[in-house]
């Protein structure tokens, strides 16, 4: 049985960001009080989207550095800065608007939780550890595929302990989303492809898994259907494809089922080598043809149709020490690996076999 | 651009009703205080589902008479009864649980709004007239197809004025749903078919309309896909079909796009002849083959596959006065009719042509 927590409401369509002011001032559910805009630093170079943010004198805009995967330290620092900026309001703004890709959206969710719950980000990594609702939060995705906009988690890496884990909580769900497909027009093509495929991978992993749920299946099937339209029919970044990819991501995130083999191997690549999640998924899928035959062929066809050159040659340069770390940081994901292979997954994914998979990337 | 308001969360799966107590007592979002169960009178004869309701001494169970389409009078009466029962709590219970088909769910939503907003049900028929959130409400659908469980409206007929109109409001959305496909096992077969087809019709009307939205299209397409599995593959009422039909209804209700020709003609049949909505849709679709050729053929194939005899012969007995009333109460639905036929819909659906359509039912 699956409990599904939904985002309160969406506003969807080209130009939707232009209606953010109306949402902030005209929607009785949105608290009054100043707004903190947490914006992907990618947008520091683009004045047009920033000019659409209806900033007032007491509002604050903070750029989020997304060079690396988001960390607990980063979230602690941003939360401290917001608390200091709003010290005369008890440290609390009225609303947090997160605008960016999955990293920025995840950090916005974590900062929201931290401001009202106190303590440090690492205190809430796990399941249902967040005690009270965070600051009211609105998500504005500018990159489609991670599903962060509809998921009930925000994944952070604690570099002190090496733990990469989300704040899994109903309180990690956005209260509202502004879904404006115009915002994904400027995404670099390779990043657009890698991130879009994140939806395809997690949905196909879910549908090939043993733990199943009717609602999750329905969302996953529709998300894959939309990914096929985006990546196999016409250009992935024309307007209708950007709309479809935004909806696919939304549905994939709402489903957020248990995954299979791609995501654990991908997590290993991120933790050990610092590879970004979208690219890491594509690398991980490379040697998995025997586990997902039709999906592997479809993945290659999608890359070819969009003129995307998939990365190769990573495995040849890996040291034995790196291979050992990659094995350890992948095999730890027992739930998704067992979802695909059953409880005996360690007998199938032996250290030698995993080494061969990583060397083939 | 489309603003979509979502139900806060779902619990989905066979036996989910057995977890209502956990939701009521263990979920921090659910207010304390007594529960009012508004239950379709159909269940008065079935002790098993009622025994699953975790009633405490201060809770109340009220059966809802769904012999006729729900009325503003009925809602006013139930609200008055609840106010009187809870007069020592300011007239307000903690939670309303609505359990039944679309009529019961719609009445539960309306009673919830009325208890906190005051006045009478007719005061809130229209768009965004409800001022403050209603009593916290949980929906338990026992019949799939109407989409009431996820829609932002609750349709009531005011028999004094003849107005059939919903309380269209973000506050008309359930806070939570318990989705238990076991509950639809006892629905009479014809009613199950007619109501399930409600989802099929409103989604196919949406997809054949002129006003379109990417998210609404995606939900509608998936809902139709699921309806095809339910009604064209195997028995519509076996367990997996009941699960799929419940998900189809949920997605159809979440989309809740503008409709086309079936729903306006169906509304006429309900207002003038008192025909229930699901059956009225099937009657309305009868003579519409020329407007929806593939969908009409599919509708007939679905009925045949499930051994459902579609009603015929209604039209032959209609008086000229009834035909006049049916025309008037259908042609008034300018928005959906225009969505299918454009602004000149009155030139196409002349009184003579409409008379021929009704006579062919």
Interface residues (C-beta under 8 A of the other chain):
Chain A: X1 X2 X3 X4 X5 X6 X7 X8 X9 X10 X11 X12 X13 X15 X16 X19 X29 X170 X179 X213 X214 X215 X218 X221 X222 X225 X226 X243 X244 X246 X247 X250 X251
Chain B: X1 X2 X3 X4 X5 X6 X7 X8 X9 X10 X11 X12 X13 X15 X16 X19 X29 X170 X179 X213 X214 X215 X218 X221 X222 X225 X226 X243 X244 X246 X247 X250 X251
